[in-house]
Amino acid sequence: MKKKKMILAGGNGYIGHLLADYFQDKGWECVVLTRRLTGSPREVLWDGKSEGEWIQVLEGGEVLINLCGKSVNCRYHSRNRKELMDSRIQPTRLLGKVLGDLQNPPEVWMNASTATLYRHTFGDPRDEKGEIGSHPDAKDAFSIELAEAWEKAFVESVPEGVRPVMLRSAMVLGRGDDANNVLGVLRRLVRCGLGGKMGHGRQFVSWIHERDFCRAVEWIISHPGLEGPVNLAAPHPLPNREMMGILRARLHRPLGLPASAWMLEWGAFFLRTETELIIKSRRVIGGKLEAGGFVFTYKHFEDAVADLLDF
């Protein structure tokens, strides 16, 4: 019996490895398009800018997931802004052009996106119909511009007959200390005594357990009527103050130094990142998933942490 095939463009990061391992365990063939080969048999070389022999791996595949893009964990100066934009837009437009020329293109094309699109709020949760836009308190104008430009390029690039899905993901909680695994970073802060509230601590944090992230992608694949933007976020976002308290309790650190607004600004400067990643209130839920009957295994942050930090 022929294996189903998934192609992961830019799939050598944390999320790419997560999806490839999950679906390979399910019997899928997973192919990773990457700029830097690491020796894995599932890798195929491409540059994300030009056509080449890599095109043939798309033919006859079931699913294409585009994860390309420079990490947003950087300072948003002019050079990085250009790299952030180009690293998303160029591969997306290239994939769209190539898919349009294939005899048997993948049935589903999922493009990574972000839950940060939704407007900074302390009010009601945002589902896929939630207000989109920047807010001066969140300092997120460029992030919104970047996400909107990426989604626009995707929508314009999807050829007829291919089902388009934008994966508007909250932060994915996982095991390990990968630089893109937020839980690993938070765990190190707590252990160093820096696990107090960040800023005023009232900002909401949206999240999803890595297992539910993969299960949600699998769910979307198996439901042909699901397309357009889909939020990948657990049903219970929580304030930063509460989140840090749960982590301290789990890691047996009763005390944690809080970080005031000015401390976050200085810390972000020296760590070469932006405070928006911390101070924005993202209260996002997976509206389409839950309406369609998807059941999260990990609905509450404390349950997710108990599983992921089970040692």
ChimeraX commands (.cxc) that place a marker at each C-alpha (Angstrom):
marker #1 position 0.00,0.00,0.00 radius 0.5
marker #1 position 1.41,3.38,-1.06 radius 0.5
marker #1 position 2.30,5.69,1.80 radius 0.5
marker #1 position 0.71,9.12,2.01 radius 0.5
marker #1 position 3.27,11.84,1.46 radius 0.5
marker #1 position 3.74,15.10,3.33 radius 0.5
marker #1 position 6.18,17.77,2.15 radius 0.5
marker #1 position 7.52,20.17,4.78 radius 0.5
marker #1 position 9.09,23.26,3.21 radius 0.5
marker #1 position 11.54,24.80,5.65 radius 0.5
marker #1 position 10.90,21.84,7.92 radius 0.5
marker #1 position 14.22,21.51,9.74 radius 0.5
marker #1 position 13.17,23.58,12.74 radius 0.5
marker #1 position 11.35,22.58,15.90 radius 0.5
marker #1 position 7.86,22.51,14.34 radius 0.5
marker #1 position 9.07,20.71,11.23 radius 0.5
marker #1 position 10.73,17.94,13.24 radius 0.5
marker #1 position 7.65,17.70,15.44 radius 0.5
marker #1 position 5.32,17.18,12.47 radius 0.5
marker #1 position 7.68,14.87,10.57 radius 0.5
marker #1 position 8.15,12.58,13.57 radius 0.5
marker #1 position 4.42,12.53,14.36 radius 0.5
marker #1 position 3.28,11.71,10.83 radius 0.5
marker #1 position 6.06,9.22,10.15 radius 0.5
marker #1 position 4.88,7.33,13.24 radius 0.5
marker #1 position 1.45,7.32,11.57 radius 0.5
marker #1 position 2.92,5.66,8.47 radius 0.5
marker #1 position 3.35,8.76,6.29 radius 0.5
marker #1 position 6.33,9.52,4.10 radius 0.5
marker #1 position 7.67,12.92,5.17 radius 0.5
marker #1 position 9.98,14.95,2.93 radius 0.5
marker #1 position 11.73,18.06,4.26 radius 0.5
marker #1 position 12.78,20.82,1.86 radius 0.5
marker #1 position 15.78,22.49,3.47 radius 0.5
marker #1 position 18.57,24.92,2.65 radius 0.5
marker #1 position 21.06,23.02,4.84 radius 0.5
marker #1 position 21.31,19.24,4.70 radius 0.5
marker #1 position 22.00,17.54,8.02 radius 0.5
marker #1 position 22.23,13.98,6.78 radius 0.5
marker #1 position 18.65,12.90,7.39 radius 0.5
marker #1 position 17.27,10.64,4.63 radius 0.5
marker #1 position 14.05,12.65,4.52 radius 0.5
marker #1 position 15.81,15.87,3.47 radius 0.5
marker #1 position 15.83,17.36,-0.03 radius 0.5
marker #1 position 17.93,20.43,-0.86 radius 0.5
marker #1 position 16.34,23.65,-2.13 radius 0.5
marker #1 position 17.09,27.35,-1.78 radius 0.5
marker #1 position 13.54,28.64,-1.40 radius 0.5
marker #1 position 14.09,31.06,-4.27 radius 0.5
marker #1 position 14.43,29.07,-7.49 radius 0.5
marker #1 position 13.09,25.97,-9.19 radius 0.5
marker #1 position 15.14,22.79,-9.26 radius 0.5
marker #1 position 15.07,19.02,-8.93 radius 0.5
marker #1 position 13.23,19.36,-5.60 radius 0.5
marker #1 position 10.02,20.04,-7.52 radius 0.5
marker #1 position 9.53,16.36,-8.29 radius 0.5
marker #1 position 8.95,15.50,-4.61 radius 0.5
marker #1 position 5.76,17.57,-4.66 radius 0.5
marker #1 position 4.20,15.52,-7.44 radius 0.5
marker #1 position 1.57,13.15,-6.07 radius 0.5
marker #1 position 1.89,14.32,-2.47 radius 0.5
marker #1 position -1.15,14.64,-0.23 radius 0.5
marker #1 position -0.11,17.62,1.90 radius 0.5
marker #1 position 2.32,20.52,1.62 radius 0.5
marker #1 position 3.11,22.50,4.76 radius 0.5
marker #1 position 5.16,25.66,4.35 radius 0.5
marker #1 position 7.09,26.60,7.50 radius 0.5
marker #1 position 9.65,28.91,5.91 radius 0.5
marker #1 position 10.65,32.11,7.64 radius 0.5
marker #1 position 13.38,33.72,9.69 radius 0.5
marker #1 position 12.64,33.54,13.43 radius 0.5
marker #1 position 10.81,36.59,14.82 radius 0.5
marker #1 position 12.99,36.29,17.92 radius 0.5
marker #1 position 15.23,39.15,16.81 radius 0.5
marker #1 position 15.45,42.95,16.78 radius 0.5
marker #1 position 13.21,44.55,14.17 radius 0.5
marker #1 position 15.76,46.84,12.54 radius 0.5
marker #1 position 15.62,47.45,8.78 radius 0.5
marker #1 position 17.86,44.55,7.74 radius 0.5
marker #1 position 16.00,42.03,9.86 radius 0.5
marker #1 position 12.63,43.36,8.72 radius 0.5
marker #1 position 13.60,42.76,5.11 radius 0.5
marker #1 position 14.89,39.26,5.90 radius 0.5
marker #1 position 11.77,38.43,7.90 radius 0.5
marker #1 position 9.56,39.50,5.01 radius 0.5
marker #1 position 11.61,37.99,2.16 radius 0.5
marker #1 position 12.11,34.66,3.93 radius 0.5
marker #1 position 8.33,34.22,4.04 radius 0.5
marker #1 position 7.09,35.80,0.84 radius 0.5
marker #1 position 9.67,34.40,-1.63 radius 0.5
marker #1 position 9.24,30.68,-0.79 radius 0.5
marker #1 position 5.45,31.06,-0.65 radius 0.5
marker #1 position 5.24,32.58,-4.12 radius 0.5
marker #1 position 7.71,30.02,-5.48 radius 0.5
marker #1 position 5.70,27.11,-4.10 radius 0.5
marker #1 position 2.51,28.54,-5.58 radius 0.5
marker #1 position 4.09,28.85,-9.03 radius 0.5
marker #1 position 5.45,25.30,-8.90 radius 0.5
marker #1 position 2.18,23.76,-7.68 radius 0.5
marker #1 position 0.32,25.37,-10.55 radius 0.5
marker #1 position 2.54,23.52,-13.04 radius 0.5
marker #1 position 2.23,20.04,-11.49 radius 0.5
marker #1 position 0.09,17.25,-12.92 radius 0.5
marker #1 position -0.86,15.97,-9.44 radius 0.5
marker #1 position -0.22,18.68,-6.86 radius 0.5
marker #1 position -0.88,18.10,-3.14 radius 0.5
marker #1 position -4.57,18.27,-2.26 radius 0.5
marker #1 position -3.92,20.51,0.76 radius 0.5
marker #1 position -1.48,23.37,1.19 radius 0.5
marker #1 position -1.04,24.62,4.75 radius 0.5
marker #1 position 0.93,27.78,5.31 radius 0.5
marker #1 position 2.31,28.73,8.71 radius 0.5
marker #1 position 0.90,31.92,10.17 radius 0.5
marker #1 position 0.53,33.34,13.66 radius 0.5
marker #1 position -2.09,34.05,16.30 radius 0.5
marker #1 position -0.38,37.39,16.90 radius 0.5
marker #1 position -2.51,38.75,14.04 radius 0.5
marker #1 position -5.37,39.29,16.47 radius 0.5
marker #1 position -5.63,42.61,18.23 radius 0.5
marker #1 position -4.10,42.97,21.70 radius 0.5
marker #1 position -6.93,42.47,24.22 radius 0.5
marker #1 position -7.79,41.77,27.86 radius 0.5
marker #1 position -11.42,41.16,26.89 radius 0.5
marker #1 position -13.21,38.32,25.12 radius 0.5
marker #1 position -11.14,35.60,23.40 radius 0.5
marker #1 position -10.48,35.93,19.66 radius 0.5
marker #1 position -11.60,33.14,17.36 radius 0.5
marker #1 position -11.10,33.25,13.58 radius 0.5
marker #1 position -13.65,36.09,13.36 radius 0.5
marker #1 position -11.77,38.17,15.91 radius 0.5
marker #1 position -10.51,41.68,15.22 radius 0.5
marker #1 position -7.16,41.85,13.47 radius 0.5
marker #1 position -4.78,44.76,13.84 radius 0.5
marker #1 position -2.00,46.38,15.82 radius 0.5
marker #1 position -2.21,48.22,19.14 radius 0.5
marker #1 position 0.28,50.82,20.43 radius 0.5
marker #1 position 0.47,49.19,23.87 radius 0.5
marker #1 position 1.61,45.92,22.29 radius 0.5
marker #1 position 4.22,47.52,20.01 radius 0.5
marker #1 position 3.20,44.99,17.36 radius 0.5
marker #1 position 2.73,47.08,14.20 radius 0.5
marker #1 position 5.48,45.35,12.24 radius 0.5
marker #1 position 4.42,41.88,13.37 radius 0.5
marker #1 position 0.91,42.51,12.06 radius 0.5
marker #1 position 2.27,43.93,8.81 radius 0.5
marker #1 position 4.48,40.85,8.38 radius 0.5
marker #1 position 1.72,38.33,9.09 radius 0.5
marker #1 position -0.81,40.08,6.84 radius 0.5
marker #1 position 1.67,40.29,3.97 radius 0.5
marker #1 position 2.49,36.59,4.32 radius 0.5
marker #1 position -1.15,35.51,4.34 radius 0.5
marker #1 position -1.89,37.76,1.37 radius 0.5
marker #1 position 0.99,36.24,-0.62 radius 0.5
marker #1 position -0.29,32.78,0.26 radius 0.5
marker #1 position -3.88,33.45,-0.79 radius 0.5
marker #1 position -2.68,34.95,-4.07 radius 0.5
marker #1 position -0.39,31.97,-4.73 radius 0.5
marker #1 position -2.67,28.98,-4.10 radius 0.5
marker #1 position -3.59,27.39,-7.44 radius 0.5
marker #1 position -7.13,26.32,-8.24 radius 0.5
marker #1 position -8.02,22.89,-6.91 radius 0.5
marker #1 position -5.67,23.01,-3.91 radius 0.5
marker #1 position -7.27,23.49,-0.47 radius 0.5
marker #1 position -5.65,26.47,1.33 radius 0.5
marker #1 position -5.22,26.58,5.11 radius 0.5
marker #1 position -3.48,29.27,7.17 radius 0.5
marker #1 position -2.20,27.84,10.46 radius 0.5
marker #1 position -2.60,30.72,12.90 radius 0.5
marker #1 position -0.72,29.09,15.73 radius 0.5
marker #1 position -0.29,30.18,19.31 radius 0.5
marker #1 position 3.00,29.33,21.01 radius 0.5
marker #1 position 3.66,25.60,20.89 radius 0.5
marker #1 position 4.66,24.02,24.19 radius 0.5
marker #1 position 7.06,21.11,23.85 radius 0.5
marker #1 position 9.80,19.07,25.43 radius 0.5
marker #1 position 13.49,19.79,25.14 radius 0.5
marker #1 position 15.58,22.94,25.09 radius 0.5
marker #1 position 15.33,23.91,21.44 radius 0.5
marker #1 position 15.66,27.67,21.08 radius 0.5
marker #1 position 12.20,27.80,19.49 radius 0.5
marker #1 position 10.56,25.79,22.26 radius 0.5
marker #1 position 9.10,28.50,24.48 radius 0.5
marker #1 position 8.53,26.18,27.43 radius 0.5
marker #1 position 12.24,25.32,27.54 radius 0.5
marker #1 position 13.12,29.01,27.75 radius 0.5
marker #1 position 10.57,29.66,30.50 radius 0.5
marker #1 position 11.78,26.64,32.46 radius 0.5
marker #1 position 15.35,28.00,32.45 radius 0.5
marker #1 position 14.14,31.41,33.66 radius 0.5
marker #1 position 12.22,29.85,36.55 radius 0.5
marker #1 position 15.18,27.71,37.59 radius 0.5
marker #1 position 17.39,30.80,37.59 radius 0.5
marker #1 position 15.00,32.59,39.95 radius 0.5
marker #1 position 13.55,34.84,37.23 radius 0.5
marker #1 position 10.11,33.25,37.13 radius 0.5
marker #1 position 7.99,36.15,38.34 radius 0.5
marker #1 position 5.37,38.05,36.38 radius 0.5
marker #1 position 6.52,39.87,33.26 radius 0.5
marker #1 position 5.45,43.48,33.13 radius 0.5
marker #1 position 2.09,43.89,34.89 radius 0.5
marker #1 position 1.39,40.19,34.35 radius 0.5
marker #1 position -2.20,40.69,33.15 radius 0.5
marker #1 position -1.42,40.01,29.49 radius 0.5
marker #1 position -2.99,36.80,28.22 radius 0.5
marker #1 position -0.85,34.00,26.84 radius 0.5
marker #1 position -2.27,31.68,24.18 radius 0.5
marker #1 position -0.64,28.28,23.80 radius 0.5
marker #1 position -1.05,24.74,22.50 radius 0.5
marker #1 position 0.57,21.45,23.58 radius 0.5
marker #1 position 2.84,19.98,20.88 radius 0.5
marker #1 position 0.75,16.81,20.72 radius 0.5
marker #1 position -2.46,18.76,20.19 radius 0.5
marker #1 position -0.72,20.86,17.55 radius 0.5
marker #1 position 0.08,17.74,15.52 radius 0.5
marker #1 position -3.36,16.25,16.16 radius 0.5
marker #1 position -4.98,19.49,14.97 radius 0.5
marker #1 position -2.98,19.42,11.73 radius 0.5
marker #1 position -4.06,15.81,11.24 radius 0.5
marker #1 position -7.68,16.82,11.92 radius 0.5
marker #1 position -7.55,19.60,9.35 radius 0.5
marker #1 position -6.17,17.21,6.74 radius 0.5
marker #1 position -9.01,14.76,7.34 radius 0.5
marker #1 position -11.77,17.39,7.13 radius 0.5
marker #1 position -11.99,18.65,3.52 radius 0.5
marker #1 position -14.44,21.42,4.40 radius 0.5
marker #1 position -11.96,23.15,6.66 radius 0.5
marker #1 position -10.00,25.86,4.89 radius 0.5
marker #1 position -8.83,29.45,5.22 radius 0.5
marker #1 position -7.51,30.68,8.59 radius 0.5
marker #1 position -7.55,28.13,11.43 radius 0.5
marker #1 position -6.46,29.01,14.96 radius 0.5
marker #1 position -4.25,26.41,16.63 radius 0.5
marker #1 position -4.70,27.41,20.25 radius 0.5
marker #1 position -5.96,25.63,23.38 radius 0.5
marker #1 position -9.36,26.73,24.72 radius 0.5
marker #1 position -8.01,28.31,27.92 radius 0.5
marker #1 position -5.43,31.09,27.46 radius 0.5
marker #1 position -4.29,32.50,30.78 radius 0.5
marker #1 position -2.65,35.64,32.19 radius 0.5
marker #1 position 1.14,35.77,32.32 radius 0.5
marker #1 position 1.10,36.13,36.13 radius 0.5
marker #1 position -0.89,32.88,36.46 radius 0.5
marker #1 position 1.22,31.06,33.90 radius 0.5
marker #1 position 4.47,31.87,35.70 radius 0.5
marker #1 position 2.94,30.81,39.02 radius 0.5
marker #1 position 2.02,27.41,37.59 radius 0.5
marker #1 position 5.54,26.94,36.26 radius 0.5
marker #1 position 7.13,27.90,39.58 radius 0.5
marker #1 position 4.90,25.44,41.43 radius 0.5
marker #1 position 5.68,22.65,38.98 radius 0.5
marker #1 position 9.43,23.30,39.20 radius 0.5
marker #1 position 9.36,23.72,42.99 radius 0.5
marker #1 position 10.52,27.34,42.89 radius 0.5
marker #1 position 8.19,29.24,45.27 radius 0.5
marker #1 position 9.77,32.60,44.48 radius 0.5
marker #1 position 10.58,34.31,41.22 radius 0.5
marker #1 position 11.79,37.82,40.55 radius 0.5
marker #1 position 9.29,39.87,38.53 radius 0.5
marker #1 position 10.42,41.81,35.47 radius 0.5
marker #1 position 9.15,45.38,35.21 radius 0.5
marker #1 position 8.50,47.08,31.88 radius 0.5
marker #1 position 11.86,48.87,31.86 radius 0.5
marker #1 position 13.67,45.64,32.73 radius 0.5
marker #1 position 11.96,43.89,29.79 radius 0.5
marker #1 position 13.06,46.68,27.45 radius 0.5
marker #1 position 16.68,46.42,28.59 radius 0.5
marker #1 position 16.61,42.64,28.53 radius 0.5
marker #1 position 15.13,42.55,25.02 radius 0.5
marker #1 position 17.82,44.95,23.81 radius 0.5
marker #1 position 20.68,42.86,25.14 radius 0.5
marker #1 position 19.10,39.57,24.03 radius 0.5
marker #1 position 18.53,41.05,20.55 radius 0.5
marker #1 position 14.77,40.50,20.57 radius 0.5
marker #1 position 11.57,42.56,21.01 radius 0.5
marker #1 position 9.35,43.09,24.08 radius 0.5
marker #1 position 6.24,42.55,21.96 radius 0.5
marker #1 position 6.84,38.80,22.24 radius 0.5
marker #1 position 6.21,39.17,26.00 radius 0.5
marker #1 position 3.93,42.14,26.62 radius 0.5
marker #1 position 1.24,41.58,23.97 radius 0.5
marker #1 position -2.00,40.16,25.35 radius 0.5
marker #1 position -2.91,37.28,23.01 radius 0.5
marker #1 position -6.27,35.80,24.04 radius 0.5
marker #1 position -6.85,33.44,21.12 radius 0.5
marker #1 position -8.87,30.22,20.92 radius 0.5
marker #1 position -9.31,27.53,18.26 radius 0.5
marker #1 position -12.85,28.40,17.21 radius 0.5
marker #1 position -13.06,26.40,13.99 radius 0.5
marker #1 position -11.43,23.33,15.52 radius 0.5
marker #1 position -13.80,23.18,18.46 radius 0.5
marker #1 position -16.87,23.98,16.34 radius 0.5
marker #1 position -15.90,21.06,14.07 radius 0.5
marker #1 position -15.68,18.63,16.96 radius 0.5
marker #1 position -11.94,18.56,17.64 radius 0.5
marker #1 position -11.25,17.65,21.27 radius 0.5
marker #1 position -8.07,18.99,22.85 radius 0.5
marker #1 position -6.19,16.50,24.99 radius 0.5
marker #1 position -4.65,19.38,26.94 radius 0.5
marker #1 position -7.19,22.14,27.55 radius 0.5
marker #1 position -5.55,23.72,30.59 radius 0.5
marker #1 position -2.01,25.03,30.93 radius 0.5
marker #1 position -1.35,23.16,34.18 radius 0.5
marker #1 position -2.22,19.83,32.51 radius 0.5
marker #1 position 0.07,20.55,29.56 radius 0.5
marker #1 position 2.93,21.51,31.85 radius 0.5
marker #1 position 2.39,18.46,34.04 radius 0.5
marker #1 position 2.81,16.26,30.98 radius 0.5
marker #1 position 5.73,18.10,29.39 radius 0.5
marker #1 position 7.68,18.63,32.62 radius 0.5
marker #1 position 7.03,15.15,33.99 radius 0.5
marker #1 position 10.31,14.32,35.69 radius 0.5
marker link #1:1,2 radius 0.2
marker link #1:2,3 radius 0.2
marker link #1:3,4 radius 0.2
marker link #1:4,5 radius 0.2
marker link #1:5,6 radius 0.2
marker link #1:6,7 radius 0.2
marker link #1:7,8 radius 0.2
marker link #1:8,9 radius 0.2
marker link #1:9,10 radius 0.2
marker link #1:10,11 radius 0.2
marker link #1:11,12 radius 0.2
marker link #1:12,13 radius 0.2
marker link #1:13,14 radius 0.2
marker link #1:14,15 radius 0.2
marker link #1:15,16 radius 0.2
marker link #1:16,17 radius 0.2
marker link #1:17,18 radius 0.2
marker link #1:18,19 radius 0.2
marker link #1:19,20 radius 0.2
marker link #1:20,21 radius 0.2
marker link #1:21,22 radius 0.2
marker link #1:22,23 radius 0.2
marker link #1:23,24 radius 0.2
marker link #1:24,25 radius 0.2
marker link #1:25,26 radius 0.2
marker link #1:26,27 radius 0.2
marker link #1:27,28 radius 0.2
marker link #1:28,29 radius 0.2
marker link #1:29,30 radius 0.2
marker link #1:30,31 radius 0.2
marker link #1:31,32 radius 0.2
marker link #1:32,33 radius 0.2
marker link #1:33,34 radius 0.2
marker link #1:34,35 radius 0.2
marker link #1:35,36 radius 0.2
marker link #1:36,37 radius 0.2
marker link #1:37,38 radius 0.2
marker link #1:38,39 radius 0.2
marker link #1:39,40 radius 0.2
marker link #1:40,41 radius 0.2
marker link #1:41,42 radius 0.2
marker link #1:42,43 radius 0.2
marker link #1:43,44 radius 0.2
marker link #1:44,45 radius 0.2
marker link #1:45,46 radius 0.2
marker link #1:46,47 radius 0.2
marker link #1:47,48 radius 0.2
marker link #1:48,49 radius 0.2
marker link #1:49,50 radius 0.2
marker link #1:50,51 radius 0.2
marker link #1:51,52 radius 0.2
marker link #1:52,53 radius 0.2
marker link #1:53,54 radius 0.2
marker link #1:54,55 radius 0.2
marker link #1:55,56 radius 0.2
marker link #1:56,57 radius 0.2
marker link #1:57,58 radius 0.2
marker link #1:58,59 radius 0.2
marker link #1:59,60 radius 0.2
marker link #1:60,61 radius 0.2
marker link #1:61,62 radius 0.2
marker link #1:62,63 radius 0.2
marker link #1:63,64 radius 0.2
marker link #1:64,65 radius 0.2
marker link #1:65,66 radius 0.2
marker link #1:66,67 radius 0.2
marker link #1:67,68 radius 0.2
marker link #1:68,69 radius 0.2
marker link #1:69,70 radius 0.2
marker link #1:70,71 radius 0.2
marker link #1:71,72 radius 0.2
marker link #1:72,73 radius 0.2
marker link #1:73,74 radius 0.2
marker link #1:74,75 radius 0.2
marker link #1:75,76 radius 0.2
marker link #1:76,77 radius 0.2
marker link #1:77,78 radius 0.2
marker link #1:78,79 radius 0.2
marker link #1:79,80 radius 0.2
marker link #1:80,81 radius 0.2
marker link #1:81,82 radius 0.2
marker link #1:82,83 radius 0.2
marker link #1:83,84 radius 0.2
marker link #1:84,85 radius 0.2
marker link #1:85,86 radius 0.2
marker link #1:86,87 radius 0.2
marker link #1:87,88 radius 0.2
marker link #1:88,89 radius 0.2
marker link #1:89,90 radius 0.2
marker link #1:90,91 radius 0.2
marker link #1:91,92 radius 0.2
marker link #1:92,93 radius 0.2
marker link #1:93,94 radius 0.2
marker link #1:94,95 radius 0.2
marker link #1:95,96 radius 0.2
marker link #1:96,97 radius 0.2
marker link #1:97,98 radius 0.2
marker link #1:98,99 radius 0.2
marker link #1:99,100 radius 0.2
marker link #1:100,101 radius 0.2
marker link #1:101,102 radius 0.2
marker link #1:102,103 radius 0.2
marker link #1:103,104 radius 0.2
marker link #1:104,105 radius 0.2
marker link #1:105,106 radius 0.2
marker link #1:106,107 radius 0.2
marker link #1:107,108 radius 0.2
marker link #1:108,109 radius 0.2
marker link #1:109,110 radius 0.2
marker link #1:110,111 radius 0.2
marker link #1:111,112 radius 0.2
marker link #1:112,113 radius 0.2
marker link #1:113,114 radius 0.2
marker link #1:114,115 radius 0.2
marker link #1:115,116 radius 0.2
marker link #1:116,117 radius 0.2
marker link #1:117,118 radius 0.2
marker link #1:118,119 radius 0.2
marker link #1:119,120 radius 0.2
marker link #1:120,121 radius 0.2
marker link #1:121,122 radius 0.2
marker link #1:122,123 radius 0.2
marker link #1:123,124 radius 0.2
marker link #1:124,125 radius 0.2
marker link #1:125,126 radius 0.2
marker link #1:126,127 radius 0.2
marker link #1:127,128 radius 0.2
marker link #1:128,129 radius 0.2
marker link #1:129,130 radius 0.2
marker link #1:130,131 radius 0.2
marker link #1:131,132 radius 0.2
marker link #1:132,133 radius 0.2
marker link #1:133,134 radius 0.2
marker link #1:134,135 radius 0.2
marker link #1:135,136 radius 0.2
marker link #1:136,137 radius 0.2
marker link #1:137,138 radius 0.2
marker link #1:138,139 radius 0.2
marker link #1:139,140 radius 0.2
marker link #1:140,141 radius 0.2
marker link #1:141,142 radius 0.2
marker link #1:142,143 radius 0.2
marker link #1:143,144 radius 0.2
marker link #1:144,145 radius 0.2
marker link #1:145,146 radius 0.2
marker link #1:146,147 radius 0.2
marker link #1:147,148 radius 0.2
marker link #1:148,149 radius 0.2
marker link #1:149,150 radius 0.2
marker link #1:150,151 radius 0.2
marker link #1:151,152 radius 0.2
marker link #1:152,153 radius 0.2
marker link #1:153,154 radius 0.2
marker link #1:154,155 radius 0.2
marker link #1:155,156 radius 0.2
marker link #1:156,157 radius 0.2
marker link #1:157,158 radius 0.2
marker link #1:158,159 radius 0.2
marker link #1:159,160 radius 0.2
marker link #1:160,161 radius 0.2
marker link #1:161,162 radius 0.2
marker link #1:162,163 radius 0.2
marker link #1:163,164 radius 0.2
marker link #1:164,165 radius 0.2
marker link #1:165,166 radius 0.2
marker link #1:166,167 radius 0.2
marker link #1:167,168 radius 0.2
marker link #1:168,169 radius 0.2
marker link #1:169,170 radius 0.2
marker link #1:170,171 radius 0.2
marker link #1:171,172 radius 0.2
marker link #1:172,173 radius 0.2
marker link #1:173,174 radius 0.2
marker link #1:174,175 radius 0.2
marker link #1:175,176 radius 0.2
marker link #1:176,177 radius 0.2
marker link #1:177,178 radius 0.2
marker link #1:178,179 radius 0.2
marker link #1:179,180 radius 0.2
marker link #1:180,181 radius 0.2
marker link #1:181,182 radius 0.2
marker link #1:182,183 radius 0.2
marker link #1:183,184 radius 0.2
marker link #1:184,185 radius 0.2
marker link #1:185,186 radius 0.2
marker link #1:186,187 radius 0.2
marker link #1:187,188 radius 0.2
marker link #1:188,189 radius 0.2
marker link #1:189,190 radius 0.2
marker link #1:190,191 radius 0.2
marker link #1:191,192 radius 0.2
marker link #1:192,193 radius 0.2
marker link #1:193,194 radius 0.2
marker link #1:194,195 radius 0.2
marker link #1:195,196 radius 0.2
marker link #1:196,197 radius 0.2
marker link #1:197,198 radius 0.2
marker link #1:198,199 radius 0.2
marker link #1:199,200 radius 0.2
marker link #1:200,201 radius 0.2
marker link #1:201,202 radius 0.2
marker link #1:202,203 radius 0.2
marker link #1:203,204 radius 0.2
marker link #1:204,205 radius 0.2
marker link #1:205,206 radius 0.2
marker link #1:206,207 radius 0.2
marker link #1:207,208 radius 0.2
marker link #1:208,209 radius 0.2
marker link #1:209,210 radius 0.2
marker link #1:210,211 radius 0.2
marker link #1:211,212 radius 0.2
marker link #1:212,213 radius 0.2
marker link #1:213,214 radius 0.2
marker link #1:214,215 radius 0.2
marker link #1:215,216 radius 0.2
marker link #1:216,217 radius 0.2
marker link #1:217,218 radius 0.2
marker link #1:218,219 radius 0.2
marker link #1:219,220 radius 0.2
marker link #1:220,221 radius 0.2
marker link #1:221,222 radius 0.2
marker link #1:222,223 radius 0.2
marker link #1:223,224 radius 0.2
marker link #1:224,225 radius 0.2
marker link #1:225,226 radius 0.2
marker link #1:226,227 radius 0.2
marker link #1:227,228 radius 0.2
marker link #1:228,229 radius 0.2
marker link #1:229,230 radius 0.2
marker link #1:230,231 radius 0.2
marker link #1:231,232 radius 0.2
marker link #1:232,233 radius 0.2
marker link #1:233,234 radius 0.2
marker link #1:234,235 radius 0.2
marker link #1:235,236 radius 0.2
marker link #1:236,237 radius 0.2
marker link #1:237,238 radius 0.2
marker link #1:238,239 radius 0.2
marker link #1:239,240 radius 0.2
marker link #1:240,241 radius 0.2
marker link #1:241,242 radius 0.2
marker link #1:242,243 radius 0.2
marker link #1:243,244 radius 0.2
marker link #1:244,245 radius 0.2
marker link #1:245,246 radius 0.2
marker link #1:246,247 radius 0.2
marker link #1:247,248 radius 0.2
marker link #1:248,249 radius 0.2
marker link #1:249,250 radius 0.2
marker link #1:250,251 radius 0.2
marker link #1:251,252 radius 0.2
marker link #1:252,253 radius 0.2
marker link #1:253,254 radius 0.2
marker link #1:254,255 radius 0.2
marker link #1:255,256 radius 0.2
marker link #1:256,257 radius 0.2
marker link #1:257,258 radius 0.2
marker link #1:258,259 radius 0.2
marker link #1:259,260 radius 0.2
marker link #1:260,261 radius 0.2
marker link #1:261,262 radius 0.2
marker link #1:262,263 radius 0.2
marker link #1:263,264 radius 0.2
marker link #1:264,265 radius 0.2
marker link #1:265,266 radius 0.2
marker link #1:266,267 radius 0.2
marker link #1:267,268 radius 0.2
marker link #1:268,269 radius 0.2
marker link #1:269,270 radius 0.2
marker link #1:270,271 radius 0.2
marker link #1:271,272 radius 0.2
marker link #1:272,273 radius 0.2
marker link #1:273,274 radius 0.2
marker link #1:274,275 radius 0.2
marker link #1:275,276 radius 0.2
marker link #1:276,277 radius 0.2
marker link #1:277,278 radius 0.2
marker link #1:278,279 radius 0.2
marker link #1:279,280 radius 0.2
marker link #1:280,281 radius 0.2
marker link #1:281,282 radius 0.2
marker link #1:282,283 radius 0.2
marker link #1:283,284 radius 0.2
marker link #1:284,285 radius 0.2
marker link #1:285,286 radius 0.2
marker link #1:286,287 radius 0.2
marker link #1:287,288 radius 0.2
marker link #1:288,289 radius 0.2
marker link #1:289,290 radius 0.2
marker link #1:290,291 radius 0.2
marker link #1:291,292 radius 0.2
marker link #1:292,293 radius 0.2
marker link #1:293,294 radius 0.2
marker link #1:294,295 radius 0.2
marker link #1:295,296 radius 0.2
marker link #1:296,297 radius 0.2
marker link #1:297,298 radius 0.2
marker link #1:298,299 radius 0.2
marker link #1:299,300 radius 0.2
marker link #1:300,301 radius 0.2
marker link #1:301,302 radius 0.2
marker link #1:302,303 radius 0.2
marker link #1:303,304 radius 0.2
marker link #1:304,305 radius 0.2
marker link #1:305,306 radius 0.2
marker link #1:306,307 radius 0.2
marker link #1:307,308 radius 0.2
marker link #1:308,309 radius 0.2
marker link #1:309,310 radius 0.2
marker link #1:310,311 radius 0.2
view
